[in-house]
Every structure is written in structure tokens, then in C-alpha cells.
């Protein structure tokens, strides 16, 4: 998919999806479809522990192609972007976005939807669509759940941007780090995931995402029932518990 602006690599349980469409990794329909297809294809790899999303060059991404908001392109473009967002949310494998430079519009929405996001302190995040007379639909739906109504309104209604450090403080992303530490910090997180069980990570993600759609009392009940049903059937759950009792390191089969 490199010719569509997406590079894919898989190594020792970690997949990396790198946006590579110079100069600003603008997300056009072809790239969005490639991204969605890649998430689907990676879901078949049962030993996968993490999907990392990066941008090559001077920016993560300046967002969705503005030209594809016009005329007959609008509906298919929004459908392509919506599909990419939904695939990211539905991924069975945890996702980590690693961002720097411009992280704007649709790119900001995708980073915020990742399970974890690490950005540079000086990254620029925001949804400036209102300045073009349009609305970012994913942000309008998701940001109030992530950062609260006031903070979401400030981003969506004004189109103002925030630094990576401010995005971390408001909860739009997980962490921000100095630019010269981004690679080392993200690699440290990736190595931690390599040491975990893929089946346990899938169960944890499914539990959390399912619980978000329910009232708290129902979510607690459903989450508990899911563990009761799943853990006895998971080889890695049995291995992890036994290894603790036997005072040894676990050997994961990712099942």
C-alpha cells in the first residue's frame, strides 16, 4: 500500500502503520481506504499485541484532503473517513498513535480515538474545520466523551489549536514528551506491549470498549460476566496465574 501513502510493517507482535504522503501526509480517500483495510487485515493476526500509527516527515498529518469536501466527493469522503474511524475503534488489538508536528482535522480525530497516544510537547493539535464553514463529525461525537463538553466546544466551535502538552493536560492524548524523546518513549511503550499476552490484551480492550457504551452499573456487571466466561477458556490466563503462583516468568501462547 506504499503507493497509496501507507507503509505497513509487522515485527514480533507489533504492527506499524506509517502515513507517508509528503509533504504533510494529507488523508485522501485512497489512503483512508488503505488504512481501514490494513486494520481489518491485521485483525487476523492473533499474536499481535499492538498497532502503532505514525506519520513520516515533518508532521503526523495535516488532516483530510480539503478538496474532497467539495461536490460529489463529499459523501464518499465522509464515508471513507467514518469507516477508518470505526475500524480504529473496532480493532481487537490495542492501538498507539505517535504524533509530531501538525495533527489537524481528521488526523487529530484519529489520534484521539487511538487507545493510547503519545505526542511531542510542541505538536499542534486541533480541528479547524469551522474556519472553513464545515464541522468535524467524529470530533463532535467523540471529543465531549474524551475531554468534556467545554473543552470539546472550545476545540470544535473556535477551531483553535492546542500544543501537545496542553492536549495531554486536557486528556485528548495520553502523554506528551519533548521532541527529542518521542522515539525513545514510544519504543519503551512498544517493548512493554511485546511482553504481554495478545489474548489478554484483546479481552481487556473488548471489556473497556464495551463498558463505555453502558451505564456504570450495567458495565460493571457485563465486564465481570465477560471475565467469568472468558478466563477459563484462555490458555494465557491460566498460564499467567500459574506462573505467578510458581514464581516464574509466564510463557505466552497468545491464545
C-alpha positions as CSV (number, residue, x, y, z in Angstrom):
1,X,0.0,0.0,0.0
2,X,3.0,2.3,-0.1
3,X,1.9,3.8,-3.4
4,X,-1.3,4.9,-1.6
5,X,0.7,6.7,1.1
6,X,0.6,4.0,3.8
7,X,3.6,1.8,4.8
8,X,2.9,-1.3,6.9
9,X,5.4,-3.4,8.8
10,X,5.0,-6.2,11.4
11,X,7.7,-7.3,13.8
12,X,7.5,-9.5,16.9
13,X,3.8,-8.9,17.7
14,X,3.8,-5.2,16.8
15,X,2.4,-3.7,13.6
16,X,3.4,-0.2,12.4
17,X,1.2,1.8,10.0
18,X,3.1,4.8,8.8
19,X,1.5,7.7,6.9
20,X,3.9,8.5,4.0
21,X,2.3,11.1,1.7
22,X,4.7,14.1,1.6
23,X,4.8,16.8,2.5
24,X,2.0,16.7,5.2
25,X,0.5,13.2,4.9
26,X,-2.9,14.6,3.9
27,X,-5.5,11.9,4.2
28,X,-7.3,11.4,0.8
29,X,-9.9,8.7,0.2
30,X,-7.4,6.2,-1.2
31,X,-5.2,6.5,1.9
32,X,-8.2,6.2,4.2
33,X,-9.4,3.1,2.4
34,X,-5.9,1.6,2.7
35,X,-5.8,2.4,6.4
36,X,-9.2,0.7,7.0
37,X,-8.2,-2.4,5.0
38,X,-4.9,-2.6,6.9
39,X,-6.7,-2.6,10.3
40,X,-9.0,-5.3,9.0
41,X,-6.2,-7.4,7.7
42,X,-4.1,-7.1,10.9
43,X,-7.1,-8.3,12.9
44,X,-6.4,-11.9,11.6
45,X,-3.0,-12.0,13.3
46,X,-3.9,-13.5,16.7
47,X,-0.4,-12.9,18.2
48,X,-0.5,-9.2,17.5
49,X,-0.1,-7.1,20.7
50,X,-0.1,-3.5,19.4
51,X,-0.8,-1.5,16.3
52,X,1.3,1.7,16.1
53,X,0.2,4.6,13.9
54,X,2.8,7.2,12.8
55,X,3.4,9.9,10.3
56,X,6.6,10.2,8.3
57,X,8.4,13.5,7.7
58,X,7.7,16.9,9.4
59,X,4.2,16.2,10.5
60,X,1.9,13.4,11.6
61,X,-0.8,14.7,9.2
62,X,-2.5,17.9,8.3
63,X,-5.8,16.1,8.1
64,X,-8.3,15.1,5.4
65,X,-8.0,16.4,1.9
66,X,-10.0,19.7,1.7
67,X,-10.6,19.3,-2.0
68,X,-12.5,16.1,-1.3
69,X,-15.1,18.1,0.7
70,X,-16.5,19.6,-2.5
71,X,-19.3,18.5,-4.8
72,X,-19.9,14.8,-5.3
73,X,-16.7,13.9,-3.4
74,X,-18.2,14.9,0.0
75,X,-20.3,11.9,0.8
76,X,-17.8,9.2,-0.3
77,X,-15.0,11.1,1.5
78,X,-17.0,11.3,4.8
79,X,-17.9,7.6,4.4
80,X,-14.2,6.7,3.9
81,X,-13.2,8.7,6.9
82,X,-16.0,7.3,9.0
83,X,-15.1,3.8,8.0
84,X,-11.4,4.5,9.1
85,X,-12.6,5.8,12.4
86,X,-14.9,2.9,13.1
87,X,-12.2,0.4,12.1
88,X,-9.9,2.0,14.6
89,X,-12.5,1.9,17.3
90,X,-13.3,-1.8,16.5
91,X,-9.8,-3.0,16.3
92,X,-9.3,-6.1,18.5
93,X,-5.7,-5.2,19.1
94,X,-4.7,-2.1,21.2
95,X,-3.7,0.9,19.2
96,X,-1.0,3.5,19.9
97,X,-0.7,6.8,18.0
98,X,2.7,8.5,17.9
99,X,2.4,12.1,16.7
100,X,4.5,15.2,16.0
101,X,4.2,18.4,14.1
102,X,0.8,19.1,12.7
103,X,-2.0,16.8,13.9
104,X,-5.0,18.5,12.5
105,X,-8.6,17.9,11.5
106,X,-9.2,14.2,10.7
107,X,-5.7,13.3,11.9
108,X,-6.5,14.8,15.3
109,X,-9.7,12.8,15.4
110,X,-7.8,9.5,14.6
111,X,-5.1,10.2,17.2
112,X,-7.8,10.9,19.9
113,X,-9.6,7.7,19.0
114,X,-6.5,5.5,19.5
115,X,-6.3,3.6,22.8
116,X,-3.1,5.5,23.6
117,X,-1.4,8.5,22.1
118,X,2.0,10.0,22.7
119,X,2.8,13.3,21.0
120,X,5.6,15.8,21.2
121,X,5.1,18.8,23.6
122,X,5.3,21.2,20.6
123,X,2.9,19.2,18.4
124,X,-0.1,21.3,17.1
125,X,-3.5,19.6,17.5
126,X,-6.9,20.8,16.6
127,X,-10.0,20.6,14.4
128,X,-10.0,23.9,12.4
129,X,-12.9,22.8,10.1
130,X,-15.2,25.5,11.5
131,X,-13.0,28.2,9.9
132,X,-13.8,26.6,6.5
133,X,-17.5,26.6,7.2
134,X,-17.8,22.9,7.9
135,X,-18.0,20.6,11.0
136,X,-15.7,17.7,12.1
137,X,-18.3,15.0,12.7
138,X,-16.1,12.5,14.5
139,X,-14.8,15.2,16.8
140,X,-18.3,16.5,17.5
141,X,-19.4,13.0,18.5
142,X,-16.2,11.8,20.4
143,X,-14.5,14.8,21.9
144,X,-17.1,15.6,24.6
145,X,-16.8,12.0,25.8
146,X,-13.0,12.4,25.9
147,X,-12.4,15.8,27.4
148,X,-15.8,17.1,28.5
149,X,-18.3,19.5,26.8
150,X,-16.5,22.8,27.5
151,X,-13.1,21.6,26.2
152,X,-14.6,19.9,23.2
153,X,-16.7,23.0,22.4
154,X,-13.5,25.2,22.6
155,X,-11.8,23.0,20.0
156,X,-14.8,22.5,17.7
157,X,-16.6,25.8,17.8
158,X,-13.5,28.1,17.7
159,X,-11.2,25.9,15.6
160,X,-8.3,26.9,17.9
161,X,-5.3,24.6,18.2
162,X,-3.5,23.4,21.3
163,X,0.0,22.2,21.9
164,X,0.8,18.6,22.5
165,X,1.5,19.4,26.1
166,X,-1.9,21.1,26.5
167,X,-3.6,18.2,24.7
168,X,-2.1,15.8,27.3
169,X,-3.3,18.0,30.2
170,X,-6.9,18.1,28.9
171,X,-7.0,14.3,28.2
172,X,-7.2,14.5,24.4
173,X,-4.0,12.3,24.3
174,X,-2.3,10.1,26.8
175,X,1.2,11.7,27.1
176,X,3.4,14.4,25.7
177,X,7.2,14.4,25.7
178,X,10.0,16.6,24.4
179,X,10.5,16.2,20.7
180,X,13.9,14.6,21.1
181,X,12.4,12.0,23.4
182,X,9.5,10.9,21.2
183,X,11.2,7.9,19.6
184,X,12.7,6.6,22.9
185,X,9.4,7.0,24.8
186,X,7.3,5.3,22.2
187,X,9.8,2.5,21.8
188,X,9.7,1.9,25.5
189,X,5.9,1.5,25.4
190,X,6.1,-0.8,22.4
191,X,8.6,-3.1,24.2
192,X,6.2,-3.3,27.2
193,X,3.4,-4.5,24.9
194,X,5.7,-7.1,23.3
195,X,6.0,-8.7,26.7
196,X,2.2,-9.1,27.2
197,X,-0.3,-11.7,26.1
198,X,-2.2,-10.9,22.9
199,X,-5.3,-12.7,24.1
200,X,-5.3,-10.9,27.4
201,X,-4.9,-7.5,25.6
202,X,-7.8,-8.3,23.2
203,X,-10.0,-9.2,26.2
204,X,-9.0,-6.1,28.1
205,X,-9.8,-3.9,25.1
206,X,-13.1,-5.6,24.4
207,X,-14.1,-5.2,28.0
208,X,-13.3,-1.5,28.1
209,X,-14.8,-0.5,24.8
210,X,-18.0,-2.5,25.6
211,X,-18.3,-0.9,29.0
212,X,-18.1,2.6,27.5
213,X,-21.5,2.1,25.8
214,X,-23.4,1.2,29.0
215,X,-24.4,2.9,32.3
216,X,-21.8,2.2,35.0
217,X,-23.8,-0.4,37.0
218,X,-24.5,-2.4,33.8
219,X,-20.9,-2.0,32.6
220,X,-19.6,-3.5,35.9
221,X,-21.9,-6.5,35.7
222,X,-21.2,-7.1,32.0
223,X,-17.4,-6.7,32.5
224,X,-17.5,-9.2,35.3
225,X,-19.6,-11.7,33.4
226,X,-17.2,-11.4,30.4
227,X,-14.2,-12.3,32.6
228,X,-16.1,-15.3,34.1
229,X,-16.9,-16.6,30.6
230,X,-13.5,-15.9,29.0
231,X,-10.7,-16.5,31.5
232,X,-11.3,-20.3,32.0
233,X,-11.0,-20.8,28.2
234,X,-7.9,-18.7,27.7
235,X,-4.6,-20.6,27.8
236,X,-2.6,-17.4,28.6
237,X,-4.9,-16.6,31.5
238,X,-4.2,-20.0,33.1
239,X,-0.5,-19.7,32.3
240,X,-0.3,-16.2,33.8
241,X,-2.0,-17.3,37.0
242,X,0.0,-20.5,37.4
243,X,3.3,-18.7,36.6
244,X,2.7,-16.2,39.4
245,X,1.9,-19.0,41.9
246,X,5.0,-20.9,40.7
247,X,7.2,-17.8,40.9
248,X,8.4,-17.9,37.3
249,X,8.0,-15.8,34.2
250,X,5.0,-16.7,32.0
251,X,5.4,-18.2,28.6
252,X,2.6,-16.8,26.4
253,X,0.9,-18.7,23.6
254,X,-1.3,-15.8,22.7
255,X,-4.4,-18.0,23.0
